[in-house]
Amino acid sequence: MITGKKVSDIFGSMVFDDRVMKATLSAKVYASLKKTIDEGAELDLSVANAVAEAMKDWAISKGATHFTHWFQPLTGITAEKHDTFIAPSPDGGFAQWNDIKAYYRDYAGDTADRKTSGWGKEKYNDSTGRNDFVELKVCEDADNLYFFAMTSDDITAAEGNNWMNLFIGIDGSPASSTWNGYQFVVNYKAPDKEGYLYLGALSACSEYSVTPLSEVRYRIYKNILMLSIPKSVLGIDGPASILFKWADNCTSGDVCAFYTTGDAALIEMMGLIGMGNNPMVGATVAVAVAVEEAMK
């Protein structure tokens, strides 16, 4: 924070202007960018990425931790999107997730035991509710995807193949290459190695089967869990959008169990629009794949 100065003295003092670009960009990138600005030449993607990276490094050197894209459409209605330069690490504490502002909320209390009457003499009994998801987050950096899950009470001890499952799909993949839209699952078997969970590749058919793929790092404390997955393990080498769902104690291999047993968050898929190595030009934005009833 700058103190002891008038606003008029510091306004516009930290701007990524032509002078800064000339000092931070390579001569080739700077010349190409100037041609785009001055002559309207097409902007090359590699140049855009280089400018974005230089802008991010410059901003961080000035103490920036967050950024906002501000839009001023001709409709007269403003819009913005924001994110952070901070990527959580399994080596760090859970407080680092406080800087990730975008999140999903799931219905609390939907793991309560159910005992209701159905048609005629039918009875519906269910006591599979266990870990009740309430808040989920996701973000990325150039090399990893990071996931965060919070439950209403302390997370139970790991057991079986349906404990705190995380299902992941790469958006746009052919349906024939996925299991109901998902290609990967975390915790297809209970963890037995300190600090690591098991990641598997799902069968590309309606029948549920898992092929061991990798180990991923995680941390757990009371009612919160975080994990990181290298993008390379998921076959992501550039901008990509993913779909994901958390599920606990749902019947393995039964996609309908997301609706009937345990808890799934959200009932519909959640998503992340990732921008790969370009952290400034359209950076990570969490989006809802299906509109859920707003929770307060």
Secondary structure as the mmCIF struct_conf table of DSSP 4:
data_model
#
loop_
_struct_conf.conf_type_id
_struct_conf.id
_struct_conf.beg_label_comp_id
_struct_conf.beg_label_asym_id
_struct_conf.beg_label_seq_id
_struct_conf.end_label_comp_id
_struct_conf.end_label_asym_id
_struct_conf.end_label_seq_id
BEND BEND1 GLY A 4 LYS A 5
HELX_RH_AL_P HELX_RH_AL_P1 VAL A 7 ILE A 10
TURN_TY1_P TURN_TY1_P1 PHE A 11 GLY A 12
BEND BEND2 SER A 13 MET A 14
HELX_RH_AL_P HELX_RH_AL_P2 ASP A 18 THR A 24
BEND BEND3 LEU A 25 LEU A 25
HELX_RH_AL_P HELX_RH_AL_P3 ALA A 27 GLU A 39
HELX_LH_PP_P HELX_LH_PP_P1 ALA A 41 ASP A 44
HELX_RH_AL_P HELX_RH_AL_P4 LEU A 45 SER A 61
TURN_TY1_P TURN_TY1_P2 LYS A 62 GLY A 63
STRN STRN1 HIS A 66 PHE A 71
TURN_TY1_P TURN_TY1_P3 LEU A 74 THR A 75
BEND BEND4 GLY A 76 GLY A 76
STRN STRN2 ALA A 79 THR A 84
BEND BEND5 PHE A 85 PHE A 85
TURN_TY1_P TURN_TY1_P4 PRO A 90 ASP A 91
BEND BEND6 GLY A 92 GLY A 92
HELX_RH_3T_P HELX_RH_3T_P1 PHE A 94 ASP A 99
STRN STRN3 TYR A 104 ARG A 105
TURN_TY1_P TURN_TY1_P5 ALA A 108 THR A 111
BEND BEND7 ALA A 112 ALA A 112
STRN STRN4 ARG A 114 SER A 117
BEND BEND8 TRP A 119 TRP A 119
TURN_TY1_P TURN_TY1_P6 GLY A 120 LYS A 121
STRN STRN5 LYS A 123 ASP A 126
BEND BEND9 ASN A 131 ASN A 131
STRN STRN6 PHE A 133 GLU A 140
BEND BEND10 ALA A 142 ASP A 143
STRN STRN7 ASN A 144 THR A 151
BEND BEND11 SER A 152 ASP A 153
HELX_LH_PP_P HELX_LH_PP_P2 ASP A 154 ALA A 158
BEND BEND12 GLY A 160 ASN A 161
BEND BEND13 TRP A 163 MET A 164
STRN STRN8 ASN A 165 ILE A 170
TURN_TY1_P TURN_TY1_P7 ASP A 171 GLY A 172
HELX_RH_3T_P HELX_RH_3T_P2 ALA A 175 SER A 177
BEND BEND14 THR A 178 THR A 178
STRN STRN9 TRP A 179 TRP A 179
TURN_TY1_P TURN_TY1_P8 ASN A 180 GLY A 181
STRN STRN10 TYR A 182 TYR A 182
STRN STRN11 PHE A 184 VAL A 186
BEND BEND15 TYR A 188 LYS A 189
STRN STRN12 LYS A 193 LYS A 193
TURN_TY1_P TURN_TY1_P9 GLU A 194 GLY A 195
STRN STRN13 TYR A 196 LEU A 202
HELX_LH_PP_P HELX_LH_PP_P3 SER A 203 SER A 203
BEND BEND16 ALA A 204 GLU A 207
STRN STRN14 VAL A 210 TYR A 221
TURN_TY1_P TURN_TY1_P10 LYS A 222 ASN A 223
STRN STRN15 ILE A 224 PRO A 230
HELX_RH_3T_P HELX_RH_3T_P3 LYS A 231 LEU A 234
TURN_TY1_P TURN_TY1_P11 GLY A 235 GLY A 235
BEND BEND17 GLY A 238 PRO A 239
STRN STRN16 ALA A 240 ASP A 248
BEND BEND18 ASN A 249 ASN A 249
HELX_LH_PP_P HELX_LH_PP_P4 CYS A 250 THR A 251
TURN_TY1_P TURN_TY1_P12 SER A 252 GLY A 253
TURN_TY1_P TURN_TY1_P13 VAL A 255 CYS A 256
HELX_RH_AL_P HELX_RH_AL_P5 ALA A 257 THR A 260
BEND BEND19 THR A 261 GLY A 262
STRN STRN17 ASP A 263 GLY A 274
TURN_TY1_P TURN_TY1_P14 GLY A 276 ASN A 277
BEND BEND20 PRO A 279 MET A 280
TURN_TY1_P TURN_TY1_P15 VAL A 281 GLY A 282
STRN STRN18 VAL A 285 ALA A 288
BEND BEND21 VAL A 289 ALA A 290
HELX_LH_PP_P HELX_LH_PP_P5 VAL A 291 ALA A 294
#
